[in-house]
Amino acid sequence: MSTPTHTRIRMFNTKETYPNQSLDNDLCQAVRAGNTVYVRGQVGTDFDGKLVGLGDPRAQTEQAMRNVKQLLEEAGSDLSHIVKTTTYLIDPRYREPVYQEVGKWLKGVFPISTGLVVSALGQPQWLMEIDVIAVIPE
């Protein structure tokens, strides 16, 4: 393999993340490529693997956004430089609490946004997931 021209942030293996599944994939939480940061889908689980907000989409969203903020800062960016969000919900009734919470974190940012309702996420206790793309200011 050639030397990467990007930085991988918080690398991990899915054996630890999904112990209830037979997975063995090497991933990372974010990638900084040039002046762009791609953040992996974040859920209501902190970086120690603790679920926050069992059954509470707003609390899970708050934790997911806390994760996004931390990852962007580790990559040299911040929430104000998000250009795109993609939000996944397992129930359309969660739209208001999830989007209200995201809106608190992104007030005045004006990213483009895609929202999807899906039948399930990677773990049954996850009610929402959000991934983002941001830039690093010059």
C-alpha contacts under 8 A as a table, 3 or more apart, distances in Angstrom:
res1	aa1	res2	aa2	distance
4	P	7	T	7.55
5	T	33	A	6.96
5	T	34	G	7.85
6	H	31	V	6.83
6	H	32	R	5.57
6	H	33	A	4.53
6	H	34	G	6.74
7	T	31	V	5.64
7	T	32	R	5.06
7	T	33	A	6.60
8	R	11	M	6.56
8	R	28	C	6.20
8	R	29	Q	7.73
8	R	30	A	6.12
8	R	31	V	4.68
8	R	32	R	6.55
9	I	28	C	5.89
9	I	29	Q	5.86
9	I	30	A	5.06
9	I	31	V	5.92
9	I	32	R	7.71
9	I	71	L	7.62
9	I	74	E	7.59
9	I	75	A	7.25
10	R	28	C	5.34
10	R	29	Q	5.43
10	R	30	A	7.03
11	M	26	D	7.26
11	M	27	L	5.72
11	M	28	C	3.94
11	M	29	Q	6.48
12	F	16	E	7.86
12	F	26	D	5.95
12	F	27	L	5.51
12	F	28	C	5.68
12	F	29	Q	7.96
13	N	16	E	6.17
13	N	17	T	6.97
13	N	24	D	6.25
13	N	25	N	5.45
13	N	26	D	4.57
13	N	27	L	6.05
14	T	17	T	4.77
14	T	18	Y	5.61
14	T	19	P	7.72
14	T	23	L	5.81
14	T	24	D	5.35
14	T	25	N	5.28
14	T	26	D	6.62
14	T	27	L	7.36
15	K	18	Y	5.60
15	K	19	P	5.50
15	K	21	Q	7.71
15	K	22	S	7.25
15	K	23	L	5.61
15	K	24	D	5.25
15	K	25	N	7.40
16	E	19	P	5.53
17	T	49	G	7.33
18	Y	21	Q	5.47
18	Y	22	S	7.81
18	Y	23	L	7.08
19	P	22	S	7.33
28	C	31	V	7.28
28	C	40	R	7.49
29	Q	39	V	6.09
29	Q	40	R	5.15
29	Q	71	L	7.43
30	A	37	V	6.80
30	A	38	Y	5.49
30	A	39	V	4.34
30	A	40	R	5.69
30	A	71	L	6.70
30	A	75	A	7.81
31	V	37	V	5.65
31	V	38	Y	5.27
31	V	39	V	6.66
31	V	75	A	7.82
32	R	35	N	6.96
32	R	36	T	5.74
32	R	37	V	4.45
32	R	38	Y	6.53
32	R	75	A	6.25
33	A	36	T	5.32
33	A	37	V	6.32
35	N	135	V	5.50
35	N	136	I	4.92
35	N	137	P	7.45
36	T	133	I	7.14
36	T	134	A	5.81
36	T	135	V	4.41
36	T	136	I	6.08
37	V	72	L	7.23
37	V	75	A	6.97
37	V	77	S	7.80
37	V	133	I	5.68
37	V	134	A	5.07
37	V	135	V	5.80
37	V	136	I	7.23
38	Y	131	D	7.93
38	Y	132	V	6.24
38	Y	133	I	4.71
38	Y	134	A	6.61
39	V	42	Q	7.90
39	V	68	V	7.09
39	V	71	L	7.30
39	V	72	L	7.68
39	V	131	D	5.67
39	V	132	V	5.29
39	V	133	I	6.19
40	R	131	D	5.45
40	R	132	V	7.31
41	G	129	E	5.73
41	G	130	I	5.00
41	G	131	D	4.09
41	G	132	V	7.52
42	Q	45	T	7.76
42	Q	64	A	4.98
42	Q	65	M	7.55
42	Q	67	N	6.77
42	Q	68	V	6.91
42	Q	129	E	5.36
42	Q	130	I	5.26
42	Q	131	D	6.08
43	V	60	Q	6.34
43	V	61	T	6.84
43	V	63	Q	7.06
43	V	64	A	4.73
43	V	126	W	6.63
43	V	127	L	7.98
43	V	128	M	6.19
43	V	129	E	4.74
43	V	130	I	6.77
44	G	51	L	5.72
44	G	52	V	5.32
44	G	53	G	6.76
44	G	59	A	7.17
44	G	60	Q	3.79
44	G	61	T	6.08
44	G	62	E	7.38
44	G	63	Q	4.99
44	G	64	A	5.11
44	G	126	W	6.80
44	G	128	M	7.67
44	G	129	E	7.83
45	T	48	D	7.81
45	T	49	G	5.69
45	T	50	K	5.28
45	T	51	L	4.20
45	T	52	V	5.74
45	T	60	Q	7.38
45	T	63	Q	6.68
45	T	64	A	7.06
46	D	49	G	5.43
46	D	50	K	5.43
46	D	51	L	6.53
46	D	52	V	7.22
46	D	63	Q	6.72
46	D	64	A	7.77
46	D	67	N	6.95
47	F	50	K	7.40
47	F	67	N	7.64
51	L	54	L	6.77
51	L	60	Q	7.96
52	V	59	A	6.63
52	V	60	Q	5.86
52	V	63	Q	6.67
53	G	56	D	4.93
53	G	57	P	7.09
53	G	58	R	7.76
53	G	59	A	4.85
53	G	60	Q	5.19
54	L	60	Q	7.57
54	L	125	Q	6.61
54	L	126	W	7.96
55	G	125	Q	7.15
55	G	127	L	7.37
56	D	59	A	5.47
56	D	60	Q	6.28
56	D	127	L	7.75
57	P	60	Q	5.09
57	P	61	T	6.07
57	P	94	Y	6.34
57	P	97	P	6.66
57	P	98	V	6.15
57	P	127	L	5.80
57	P	128	M	6.62
58	R	61	T	5.03
58	R	62	E	6.20
58	R	97	P	5.20
58	R	98	V	5.30
58	R	101	E	6.28
59	A	62	E	5.03
59	A	63	Q	6.39
60	Q	63	Q	5.21
60	Q	64	A	6.14
60	Q	126	W	7.80
60	Q	127	L	7.39
60	Q	128	M	7.14
61	T	64	A	4.91
61	T	65	M	6.06
61	T	98	V	5.90
61	T	101	E	6.49
61	T	102	V	7.01
61	T	128	M	6.91
61	T	129	E	7.62
62	E	65	M	5.22
62	E	66	R	6.17
62	E	101	E	6.40
62	E	102	V	7.55
63	Q	66	R	4.93
63	Q	67	N	6.24
64	A	67	N	5.07
64	A	68	V	6.26
64	A	129	E	7.31
64	A	130	I	7.11
65	M	68	V	4.85
65	M	69	K	6.08
65	M	102	V	7.04
65	M	105	W	7.16
66	R	69	K	5.19
66	R	70	Q	6.31
67	N	70	Q	5.18
67	N	71	L	6.13
68	V	71	L	5.19
68	V	72	L	6.08
68	V	79	L	7.82
68	V	132	V	7.79
69	K	72	L	5.30
69	K	73	E	6.23
69	K	78	D	6.29
69	K	79	L	5.94
70	Q	73	E	5.18
70	Q	74	E	6.19
71	L	74	E	5.03
71	L	75	A	6.25
72	L	75	A	5.03
72	L	76	G	6.30
72	L	77	S	4.96
72	L	78	D	5.08
72	L	79	L	6.97
72	L	134	A	7.76
73	E	76	G	5.05
73	E	77	S	5.07
73	E	78	D	5.28
74	E	77	S	7.44
76	G	136	I	6.25
77	S	81	H	6.59
77	S	134	A	7.34
77	S	135	V	6.64
77	S	136	I	4.86
77	S	137	P	6.91
78	D	81	H	5.73
78	D	82	I	7.38
78	D	134	A	7.91
78	D	136	I	7.90
79	L	82	I	5.57
79	L	105	W	7.64
79	L	106	L	6.79
79	L	109	V	7.82
79	L	134	A	7.84
80	S	106	L	7.09
80	S	108	G	7.98
80	S	109	V	5.48
81	H	109	V	7.38
81	H	134	A	5.31
81	H	135	V	5.52
81	H	136	I	6.86
81	H	137	P	7.35
82	I	85	T	7.55
82	I	109	V	7.23
82	I	111	P	6.15
82	I	132	V	6.72
82	I	133	I	5.81
82	I	134	A	3.95
82	I	135	V	6.52
83	V	110	F	7.74
83	V	111	P	4.59
83	V	112	I	6.17
83	V	132	V	7.58
83	V	133	I	5.82
83	V	134	A	5.21
83	V	135	V	7.17
84	K	111	P	5.14
84	K	112	I	4.78
84	K	113	S	5.61
84	K	114	T	7.95
84	K	132	V	5.57
84	K	133	I	5.20
84	K	134	A	6.95
85	T	111	P	6.89
85	T	112	I	6.46
85	T	113	S	4.80
85	T	114	T	6.28
85	T	130	I	6.79
85	T	131	D	5.79
85	T	132	V	4.47
85	T	133	I	6.61
86	T	113	S	5.82
86	T	114	T	4.70
86	T	115	G	5.72
86	T	116	L	7.69
86	T	130	I	5.56
86	T	131	D	5.37
86	T	132	V	6.40
87	T	113	S	7.74
87	T	114	T	6.29
87	T	115	G	4.73
87	T	116	L	6.18
87	T	128	M	7.19
87	T	129	E	5.78
87	T	130	I	4.41
87	T	131	D	6.69
88	Y	115	G	5.99
88	Y	116	L	4.87
88	Y	117	V	5.71
88	Y	118	V	6.53
88	Y	128	M	5.44
88	Y	129	E	5.07
88	Y	130	I	6.23
89	L	92	P	6.58
89	L	94	Y	6.75
89	L	95	R	7.19
89	L	115	G	7.79
89	L	116	L	6.24
89	L	117	V	4.75
89	L	118	V	6.06
89	L	127	L	6.10
89	L	128	M	4.59
89	L	129	E	6.77
90	I	94	Y	7.82
90	I	117	V	5.56
90	I	118	V	5.14
90	I	119	S	5.60
90	I	120	A	5.60
90	I	121	L	7.23
90	I	127	L	5.62
90	I	128	M	6.42
91	D	94	Y	5.68
91	D	95	R	7.68
91	D	117	V	6.32
91	D	118	V	7.55
91	D	119	S	7.91
91	D	127	L	7.61
92	P	95	R	5.50
92	P	117	V	6.24
93	R	96	E	7.09
94	Y	97	P	5.74
94	Y	98	V	5.99
95	R	98	V	5.34
95	R	99	Y	5.82
96	E	99	Y	5.31
96	E	100	Q	5.80
97	P	100	Q	5.15
97	P	101	E	6.19
98	V	101	E	5.28
98	V	102	V	6.25
98	V	128	M	7.73
99	Y	102	V	4.98
99	Y	103	G	5.84
100	Q	103	G	5.01
100	Q	104	K	6.42
101	E	104	K	5.23
101	E	105	W	6.77
102	V	105	W	5.27
102	V	106	L	6.19
103	G	106	L	5.04
103	G	107	K	5.58
104	K	107	K	5.53
106	L	109	V	5.33
106	L	110	F	7.41
107	K	110	F	7.54
118	V	121	L	7.45
120	A	123	Q	7.80
120	A	124	P	7.04
121	L	124	P	6.66
121	L	126	W	6.35
121	L	127	L	7.46
121	L	128	M	7.63
121	L	129	E	7.81
122	G	126	W	7.42
123	Q	126	W	5.67
124	P	127	L	7.82
126	W	129	E	7.54
